[in-house]
Amino acid sequence: MVTIQNYINGEYLPPVADRWIANYDPSMGEVYGQIPNSGSEDVEKAYQAAKEAFPSWSNTTLEERSKILSKIAQIITERLPELAEAESKDNGKPLSLAKAIDIPRASSNFQFFANAITQFASEAHESVGLNAMNFTLRQPIGVVGCISPWNLPLYLFTWKIAPALAAGNCVVAKPSEVTPVTAYLLGEICNEAGLPKGVLNIVHGLGTTTGQAIVEHPDIKAISFTGGTKTGAHIASVAAPMFKKLSLELGGKNPNLIFADCNYEKMLATTVRSSFANQGQICLCGSRIFVESTIYEQFKSDFISAVSQLTVGHPFDSETNVGALVSKAHLEKVKSYIDNATEYGGRILYGGKEVLVENAENGYYLQPTVIEVEDNQCKLNQEEIFGPIVTLMPFDSEEEVLEMANDVSYGLSATIWTNNLNRTMRLTKQIQAGIVWVNTWLMRDLRTPFGGVKNSGVGREGGFEALRFFTEPKNICIKYD
C-alpha cells in the first residue's frame, strides 16, 4: 500500500483530521494506496507556510529562481522511468505514452518558465513634451491556488505551478485525488532542487473538500483550474464575488474537419491518434469528425480498419495502444453513451464493448468506439464524453461544416485538414475555438497562448500569458522638471 501525504512547508504531513481516500490502480481495478482527504485546516497550514515564504521568494533574484526551476526540470528528467511508471499505474495510460509525452513535458514546463522569466520585461512609456515617464511593474500576486485534473497529471500540474513560481508567487496546489502519486513525488524533487520551504505546498483530497477550501480561502488571491465545465462554473461562482483572478481551462467537444484535398494518409494516421490518444481522455481530442462527402465512405472504411488495429491492453505492455480508463465511475459514464447510442440517433460502426485483459480482468478497459450520427444536435455530438468515442458525419460544403463545427457550447480546439490556402485562412478566422490546428494535431509551442472560448473556459495559459496571469501590473508615473 502506497500512503501519500501532504507536502507542506517542505515536509510530508498526514491530514489534520486523519481522513483518507482509497487510491485505485485502474489497470487492475483494485486499491493500491491511500491519500489524504484534506480539509480547511490542512489548506490553512499550507497557506500559512506559503505566506511566510512569500516575502523572501518574491525578492529572490530572477537568476536564482531560474536556476532552481531548471534544477527541478533536470531531476524530473533524471527520474523519468520512475515517474512514468508511477503515472501509468496511477492513471491507466500506456507506459510508452507517459515516457514519451507526460514526464518529458513536465520537465519542459519547468525549463521553459525558468527561461521565460528571465525574458519577461516591464514596459515604459515616455510622455513626450510633458516631462513624465510611465513604467509598469509586474509584481507577483502573493499566494495562489493551482488545481489540476487527472488526465495528464504531472504534465498539467507543472503547467500551472512552474509559471506561478517563476513569477515569484508561492503556491497551494491540489492535484486530482484520482491520480496523486507523481504530484506527491514532486515534493521530493523540489526539496532536492533546493526550492525553499513553503514556496510550493501540495495538499491532497476531494474537490468538494480540499479544492473548495482553496477556492474560498480569503487570502488566496488567484485560482488556476483545469477540469470540467460544471466544476469551473462552481469555482467562478465562489471566486468571482471575492474578486480573485481566475484562469479556467475547461471542457471541449472539438471538431475535426476533413476536406477531400488533404494529404489523406497523413490525415488518417493523425486522426486515429487525435481520436484515441490517452484513451480519448484529452480535452483536445477531436471527438466530432466531419468528412467531406466525396471521401466519406472511403474514410469510414479506412478509419475503422486502422482503429481495429489498436491494441487494448495493460498499460505496462509495450504493445498497448489503448490502456485503462481512469476509474470505474468514469468507465460507467462513458459506457452510458454507448448503451444509449441508438436512442441518441447514433449507429455503432466499431467497438463499444468492454475488454477483458489477461491477468487484469478487473481493469477498466474499453474498445475504441466509432459511431455514425446524422444530427449534430444529438447528445453524442453536444456533450463532452471524454473517453475513447468519436462520431462521424459527412458534409457537402465549407459553409455547412463551419456551422456544425461552431454549433456547440464548447470552443477549445479544432483541427482542419486541407491543402487549400484560401479555405485555411477563411476557416481559421471563423471557427470558434481558442486553438486551431491545420494539417496537424497537438503540436504545441510553449510560447503560445492556450485556452478556449464559450464554455471551454476563461483566460489563457502558456508563455507570457501565464506570467501575466500570475502577476499584477502596477503603473508608476514620474513627473520631472
C-alpha positions as CSV (number, residue, x, y, z in Angstrom):
1,M,0.0,0.0,0.0
2,V,1.3,3.4,-1.0
3,T,0.4,6.1,1.5
4,I,0.5,9.6,0.1
5,Q,0.9,12.6,2.5
6,N,0.6,16.3,2.1
7,Y,3.7,18.4,1.2
8,I,3.6,21.5,3.4
9,N,6.5,23.8,4.3
10,G,8.9,21.3,2.7
11,E,7.8,18.4,4.8
12,Y,5.4,15.4,4.3
13,L,2.5,15.5,6.8
14,P,-0.7,13.4,7.3
15,P,-4.1,15.2,7.2
16,V,-5.0,17.0,10.4
17,A,-8.4,15.2,10.7
18,D,-6.9,11.8,9.8
19,R,-9.3,11.4,6.9
20,W,-8.2,9.2,3.9
21,I,-9.3,8.2,0.4
22,A,-8.6,4.9,-1.4
23,N,-6.3,5.2,-4.4
24,Y,-7.1,2.8,-7.3
25,D,-4.9,1.2,-9.9
26,P,-7.3,1.4,-12.9
27,S,-5.4,-1.2,-14.9
28,M,-6.2,-3.8,-12.2
29,G,-9.4,-2.3,-10.7
30,E,-8.0,-2.6,-7.2
31,V,-6.9,-0.3,-4.3
32,Y,-3.1,0.1,-4.0
33,G,-2.8,3.1,-1.8
34,Q,-4.4,5.8,0.2
35,I,-4.3,9.6,0.1
36,P,-5.4,12.4,2.5
37,N,-8.8,13.9,2.2
38,S,-7.6,17.3,3.4
39,G,-9.8,19.9,4.9
40,S,-9.7,23.6,5.6
41,E,-7.2,23.0,8.4
42,D,-4.7,21.5,6.1
43,V,-5.2,24.2,3.5
44,E,-4.7,26.8,6.2
45,K,-1.4,25.2,7.2
46,A,-0.3,25.3,3.6
47,Y,-1.4,28.9,3.2
48,Q,0.5,30.0,6.3
49,A,3.6,28.3,5.1
50,A,3.2,30.0,1.7
51,K,2.5,33.3,3.2
52,E,5.6,33.1,5.4
53,A,7.8,32.1,2.4
54,F,6.4,34.8,0.0
55,P,8.5,37.9,1.1
56,S,11.8,36.1,0.6
57,W,10.8,34.2,-2.6
58,S,9.2,37.2,-4.3
59,N,12.5,39.1,-3.7
60,T,14.7,36.2,-4.9
61,T,16.6,37.2,-8.0
62,L,15.4,36.0,-11.3
63,E,18.6,34.2,-11.9
64,E,18.2,32.2,-8.7
65,R,14.6,31.4,-9.3
66,S,15.5,30.3,-12.8
67,K,18.4,28.2,-11.5
68,I,16.1,26.3,-9.1
69,L,13.4,25.7,-11.6
70,S,16.0,24.4,-14.1
71,K,17.2,22.0,-11.4
72,I,13.7,20.7,-10.9
73,A,13.4,20.1,-14.6
74,Q,16.7,18.3,-14.6
75,I,15.7,16.0,-11.8
76,I,12.4,15.2,-13.4
77,T,14.3,14.1,-16.5
78,E,16.7,12.0,-14.4
79,R,13.8,10.3,-12.7
80,L,11.8,9.8,-15.9
81,P,11.5,6.0,-15.7
82,E,10.2,6.1,-12.1
83,L,7.8,8.9,-12.7
84,A,6.5,7.4,-15.9
85,E,5.8,4.1,-14.2
86,A,4.0,5.9,-11.3
87,E,1.9,7.9,-13.8
88,S,1.0,4.9,-15.9
89,K,-0.1,2.9,-12.8
90,D,-2.0,5.7,-11.3
91,N,-3.8,6.8,-14.5
92,G,-4.1,3.7,-16.6
93,K,-2.4,5.3,-19.6
94,P,0.2,3.3,-21.6
95,L,3.7,3.4,-20.1
96,S,5.0,4.3,-23.5
97,L,2.9,7.4,-23.6
98,A,3.9,8.5,-20.1
99,K,7.6,8.1,-21.1
100,A,7.3,9.9,-24.4
101,I,4.9,12.7,-23.5
102,D,3.8,13.2,-19.9
103,I,7.0,13.2,-18.0
104,P,9.2,15.0,-20.6
105,R,6.5,17.7,-20.9
106,A,6.5,18.1,-17.1
107,S,10.3,18.7,-17.2
108,S,9.9,21.1,-20.2
109,N,7.3,23.1,-18.3
110,F,9.8,23.9,-15.6
111,Q,12.6,24.5,-18.0
112,F,10.5,26.8,-20.2
113,F,9.4,29.0,-17.4
114,A,12.9,29.0,-15.9
115,N,14.0,30.6,-19.2
116,A,10.9,32.7,-19.8
117,I,11.0,34.6,-16.5
118,T,14.4,36.0,-17.4
119,Q,12.9,37.5,-20.6
120,F,9.7,38.8,-19.1
121,A,10.1,42.5,-19.4
122,S,8.4,45.6,-17.9
123,E,7.1,48.3,-20.2
124,A,8.0,52.0,-20.2
125,H,6.2,54.9,-21.9
126,E,7.7,58.3,-22.2
127,S,5.1,61.1,-22.2
128,V,6.9,63.4,-24.7
129,G,6.5,67.1,-24.1
130,L,5.0,66.6,-20.7
131,N,8.3,65.8,-18.8
132,A,6.9,62.5,-17.5
133,M,7.8,58.8,-17.6
134,N,5.4,55.9,-17.1
135,F,6.7,52.5,-16.3
136,T,4.8,49.3,-15.4
137,L,5.9,46.8,-12.8
138,R,4.8,43.2,-13.0
139,Q,4.6,42.1,-9.4
140,P,3.7,38.6,-8.0
141,I,0.2,38.3,-6.6
142,G,1.2,36.5,-3.4
143,V,-0.2,33.1,-2.5
144,V,-2.1,31.5,-5.5
145,G,-4.1,28.3,-5.8
146,C,-3.5,25.7,-8.6
147,I,-5.9,22.8,-9.1
148,S,-5.2,20.3,-11.8
149,P,-7.0,17.3,-13.4
150,W,-6.4,13.5,-13.7
151,N,-6.0,13.0,-17.4
152,L,-2.4,14.4,-17.7
153,P,-1.5,14.5,-14.0
154,L,2.1,15.8,-13.7
155,Y,2.0,17.4,-17.2
156,L,-0.8,19.8,-16.2
157,F,0.2,20.1,-12.6
158,T,3.5,21.5,-13.5
159,W,2.0,23.6,-16.4
160,K,0.4,25.7,-13.6
161,I,2.9,25.6,-10.9
162,A,6.0,26.4,-12.9
163,P,4.8,29.9,-14.1
164,A,3.4,30.7,-10.7
165,L,6.7,30.0,-9.0
166,A,8.7,31.7,-11.8
167,A,6.7,34.9,-11.3
168,G,7.6,35.0,-7.6
169,N,4.4,33.6,-6.1
170,C,4.0,30.9,-3.5
171,V,1.6,28.1,-4.3
172,V,-1.0,26.0,-2.6
173,A,-1.7,23.2,-5.1
174,K,-4.2,20.3,-5.3
175,P,-3.7,17.5,-7.8
176,S,-6.6,15.3,-8.7
177,E,-7.5,12.8,-6.0
178,V,-7.7,10.2,-8.7
179,T,-4.1,10.5,-9.8
180,P,-2.0,11.9,-6.9
181,V,1.3,9.9,-7.0
182,T,3.5,12.0,-9.3
183,A,2.4,15.2,-7.5
184,Y,3.5,13.5,-4.3
185,L,6.9,12.7,-5.7
186,L,7.3,16.3,-7.0
187,G,7.7,17.4,-3.3
188,E,10.9,15.2,-3.0
189,I,12.2,16.7,-6.3
190,C,11.6,20.2,-5.1
191,N,13.5,19.6,-1.9
192,E,16.4,18.0,-3.8
193,A,16.5,21.0,-6.1
194,G,16.7,23.4,-3.2
195,L,13.3,25.1,-3.5
196,P,12.8,27.0,-0.2
197,K,10.3,25.6,2.3
198,G,6.8,26.9,1.9
199,V,7.2,28.1,-1.7
200,L,5.2,25.1,-3.0
201,N,2.7,23.3,-0.9
202,I,0.8,20.3,-2.2
203,V,-2.5,19.4,-0.5
204,H,-4.4,16.2,-1.5
205,G,-8.1,15.5,-1.3
206,L,-11.5,15.8,-2.9
207,G,-12.6,18.8,-4.9
208,T,-15.6,19.2,-2.7
209,T,-13.4,19.5,0.5
210,T,-9.8,20.3,-0.3
211,G,-10.5,22.2,-3.6
212,Q,-13.4,24.1,-2.0
213,A,-11.2,25.2,0.9
214,I,-8.5,26.5,-1.6
215,V,-11.1,28.4,-3.7
216,E,-12.9,30.0,-0.8
217,H,-9.8,30.9,1.2
218,P,-10.0,34.7,1.6
219,D,-6.3,35.3,1.1
220,I,-5.6,33.0,-1.9
221,K,-6.0,35.7,-4.5
222,A,-5.8,33.8,-7.8
223,I,-7.1,30.4,-8.9
224,S,-5.8,28.5,-11.9
225,F,-8.1,25.4,-12.6
226,T,-8.2,22.8,-15.3
227,G,-11.1,20.4,-15.3
228,G,-14.8,20.0,-16.1
229,T,-17.1,22.9,-17.1
230,K,-19.6,22.3,-14.3
231,T,-16.8,22.5,-11.7
232,G,-15.4,25.6,-13.4
233,A,-18.8,27.3,-13.1
234,H,-18.9,26.5,-9.4
235,I,-15.4,27.8,-8.8
236,A,-16.3,31.0,-10.7
237,S,-19.4,31.5,-8.5
238,V,-17.3,31.3,-5.4
239,A,-14.2,33.1,-6.5
240,A,-15.7,36.0,-8.6
241,P,-17.6,37.7,-5.7
242,M,-14.2,37.5,-3.8
243,F,-12.5,39.4,-6.7
244,K,-10.0,36.6,-7.3
245,K,-8.1,36.3,-10.6
246,L,-9.4,33.3,-12.5
247,S,-7.9,31.1,-15.2
248,L,-10.3,28.3,-16.1
249,E,-9.3,25.7,-18.7
250,L,-12.5,23.6,-19.1
251,G,-14.1,21.1,-21.4
252,G,-14.0,20.6,-25.1
253,K,-16.1,19.0,-27.9
254,N,-13.6,19.5,-30.6
255,P,-14.4,19.3,-34.3
256,N,-12.1,17.6,-36.8
257,L,-12.8,19.0,-40.4
258,I,-11.5,16.7,-43.2
259,F,-11.6,18.0,-46.7
260,A,-11.1,15.9,-49.8
261,D,-8.0,17.8,-50.9
262,C,-6.0,16.9,-47.8
263,N,-2.9,14.7,-47.5
264,Y,-5.0,11.6,-46.9
265,E,-2.5,9.2,-45.4
266,K,-1.1,11.8,-43.0
267,M,-4.6,12.8,-42.1
268,L,-5.8,9.2,-41.4
269,A,-2.8,8.4,-39.2
270,T,-3.1,11.6,-37.2
271,T,-6.9,11.3,-36.9
272,V,-6.6,7.9,-35.2
273,R,-4.2,9.4,-32.7
274,S,-6.3,12.6,-32.2
275,S,-9.3,10.4,-31.5
276,F,-7.9,7.8,-29.1
277,A,-4.7,9.1,-27.5
278,N,-4.7,8.6,-23.8
279,Q,-8.0,6.6,-24.2
280,G,-9.6,9.8,-25.6
281,Q,-9.1,11.4,-22.2
282,I,-7.5,14.6,-23.5
283,C,-9.5,17.8,-23.6
284,L,-8.0,18.5,-27.1
285,C,-9.1,15.2,-28.7
286,G,-11.1,15.6,-31.9
287,S,-14.2,13.8,-30.9
288,R,-16.5,15.1,-33.7
289,I,-15.2,14.0,-37.1
290,F,-16.7,15.8,-40.1
291,V,-15.7,14.4,-43.5
292,E,-16.3,15.8,-47.0
293,S,-18.9,13.6,-48.7
294,T,-16.8,12.7,-51.7
295,I,-14.3,10.8,-49.5
296,Y,-16.7,9.9,-46.6
297,E,-17.2,6.2,-47.4
298,Q,-13.5,5.7,-48.1
299,F,-12.6,7.4,-44.9
300,K,-15.1,5.4,-42.9
301,S,-13.7,2.1,-44.2
302,D,-10.1,3.1,-43.8
303,F,-10.6,4.7,-40.4
304,I,-12.4,1.7,-38.9
305,S,-9.7,-0.6,-40.4
306,A,-7.0,1.5,-38.7
307,V,-8.9,1.7,-35.4
308,S,-9.4,-2.1,-35.3
309,Q,-5.6,-2.5,-35.3
310,L,-5.2,-0.6,-32.0
311,T,-4.3,-2.9,-29.1
312,V,-6.3,-2.5,-25.9
313,G,-4.1,-3.8,-23.0
314,H,-2.3,-3.4,-19.8
315,P,-0.5,-0.1,-19.6
316,F,2.9,-1.7,-19.0
317,D,2.6,-3.9,-22.1
318,S,4.8,-2.5,-24.8
319,E,2.2,-3.5,-27.5
320,T,-0.6,-1.5,-25.8
321,N,-2.1,1.5,-27.7
322,V,-5.1,2.0,-25.5
323,G,-4.8,1.5,-21.8
324,A,-7.4,1.6,-19.0
325,L,-9.9,4.3,-18.4
326,V,-9.0,6.3,-15.2
327,S,-11.8,4.9,-12.9
328,K,-14.8,2.6,-12.7
329,A,-17.1,5.6,-12.4
330,H,-15.7,7.2,-15.5
331,L,-15.9,3.9,-17.4
332,E,-19.6,3.6,-16.5
333,K,-20.2,7.2,-17.6
334,V,-18.5,6.7,-21.0
335,K,-20.3,3.3,-21.4
336,S,-23.7,5.0,-20.8
337,Y,-23.2,7.0,-24.1
338,I,-22.5,3.7,-25.9
339,D,-25.5,2.0,-24.3
340,N,-27.8,4.8,-25.4
341,A,-26.2,5.5,-28.8
342,T,-29.2,4.3,-30.8
343,E,-31.6,6.4,-28.6
344,Y,-29.3,9.4,-29.3
345,G,-29.5,8.8,-33.0
346,G,-26.2,7.0,-33.5
347,R,-25.1,3.8,-35.1
348,I,-22.1,2.0,-33.7
349,L,-19.7,1.2,-36.5
350,Y,-16.9,-0.3,-34.4
351,G,-16.1,-1.1,-30.8
352,G,-18.3,-0.2,-27.8
353,K,-17.5,-3.2,-25.7
354,E,-15.6,-3.7,-22.5
355,V,-12.3,-5.6,-22.9
356,L,-11.1,-8.4,-20.6
357,V,-7.3,-8.1,-20.4
358,E,-5.5,-11.3,-19.3
359,N,-4.3,-11.1,-15.7
360,A,-6.1,-7.7,-15.3
361,E,-9.7,-8.9,-15.7
362,N,-11.0,-6.3,-13.2
363,G,-9.4,-3.3,-15.0
364,Y,-11.4,-0.6,-16.7
365,Y,-10.8,-1.3,-20.3
366,L,-13.0,-0.3,-23.3
367,Q,-12.7,-0.7,-27.0
368,P,-12.1,2.4,-29.1
369,T,-15.6,3.2,-30.4
370,V,-16.7,4.8,-33.7
371,I,-20.3,6.0,-34.0
372,E,-22.0,7.4,-37.1
373,V,-24.6,10.1,-36.4
374,E,-27.0,12.1,-38.6
375,D,-27.7,15.2,-36.4
376,N,-25.0,17.4,-34.9
377,Q,-27.5,18.3,-32.2
378,C,-27.6,14.8,-30.8
379,K,-26.1,14.2,-27.3
380,L,-23.2,12.3,-28.7
381,N,-22.1,15.5,-30.6
382,Q,-23.1,18.1,-27.9
383,E,-21.9,16.6,-24.6
384,E,-18.3,16.0,-23.6
385,I,-17.8,12.3,-23.2
386,F,-14.1,12.4,-22.5
387,G,-13.4,8.8,-23.5
388,P,-12.5,6.6,-26.5
389,I,-15.6,7.6,-28.5
390,V,-15.7,9.6,-31.8
391,T,-18.6,10.4,-34.1
392,L,-18.6,10.6,-37.9
393,M,-20.7,12.8,-40.1
394,P,-20.4,13.7,-43.8
395,F,-20.7,17.3,-45.1
396,D,-21.1,18.8,-48.6
397,S,-19.8,22.4,-48.2
398,E,-17.5,24.6,-46.3
399,E,-20.4,26.7,-45.0
400,E,-22.2,23.6,-43.7
401,V,-19.3,22.1,-41.9
402,L,-18.4,25.5,-40.3
403,E,-21.9,25.8,-39.0
404,M,-21.8,22.4,-37.5
405,A,-18.3,22.9,-36.0
406,N,-19.4,26.1,-34.2
407,D,-22.9,24.8,-33.2
408,V,-21.8,23.5,-29.8
409,S,-21.4,25.1,-26.4
410,Y,-17.6,24.5,-26.3
411,G,-14.8,26.2,-28.1
412,L,-11.4,24.8,-27.0
413,S,-9.7,23.5,-30.2
414,A,-10.4,22.4,-33.8
415,T,-8.4,20.6,-36.5
416,I,-8.7,21.3,-40.2
417,W,-7.3,19.1,-42.9
418,T,-7.0,20.8,-46.3
419,N,-4.3,22.0,-48.8
420,N,-6.4,24.9,-49.9
421,L,-4.8,28.1,-48.5
422,N,-7.8,30.3,-49.1
423,R,-10.0,27.9,-47.2
424,T,-7.5,27.6,-44.4
425,M,-7.5,31.4,-44.0
426,R,-11.3,31.7,-44.1
427,L,-12.0,28.8,-41.7
428,T,-9.2,29.5,-39.1
429,K,-10.6,33.1,-38.7
430,Q,-14.3,32.0,-38.5
431,I,-14.1,28.8,-36.4
432,Q,-15.0,29.4,-32.7
433,A,-12.0,27.9,-30.8
434,G,-9.0,29.1,-28.9
435,I,-6.7,26.8,-30.8
436,V,-6.9,25.7,-34.4
437,W,-4.5,23.1,-35.9
438,V,-4.2,22.9,-39.7
439,N,-2.8,19.6,-41.1
440,T,-1.6,18.5,-37.7
441,W,-2.8,17.9,-34.1
442,L,-1.4,18.7,-30.6
443,M,1.7,20.4,-32.0
444,R,2.4,22.7,-29.0
445,D,4.9,25.6,-28.8
446,L,5.0,26.5,-25.1
447,R,5.3,30.2,-26.0
448,T,1.8,30.3,-27.5
449,P,-1.4,31.1,-25.6
450,F,-3.6,28.1,-24.6
451,G,-7.3,28.2,-23.7
452,G,-10.8,28.2,-25.1
453,V,-13.9,30.3,-25.7
454,K,-17.5,29.8,-24.8
455,N,-17.9,27.0,-22.2
456,S,-14.3,25.9,-22.7
457,G,-13.0,28.5,-20.2
458,V,-11.8,31.9,-19.3
459,G,-8.3,33.3,-19.7
460,R,-5.1,31.9,-21.3
461,E,-2.2,29.8,-20.1
462,G,1.2,29.3,-21.7
463,G,4.2,31.6,-22.5
464,F,4.0,35.2,-21.3
465,E,0.2,34.8,-20.9
466,A,0.8,32.6,-17.9
467,L,3.3,35.0,-16.4
468,R,0.9,37.9,-16.9
469,F,-1.8,35.9,-15.1
470,F,0.4,35.2,-12.1
471,T,1.4,38.9,-11.8
472,E,-0.3,42.2,-11.2
473,P,0.6,45.2,-13.3
474,K,1.4,48.4,-11.4
475,N,1.8,51.6,-13.4
476,I,4.2,54.3,-12.0
477,C,4.1,57.8,-13.4
478,I,7.0,60.2,-12.6
479,K,6.8,63.9,-13.4
480,Y,10.1,65.7,-13.6
481,D,11.4,69.3,-14.2
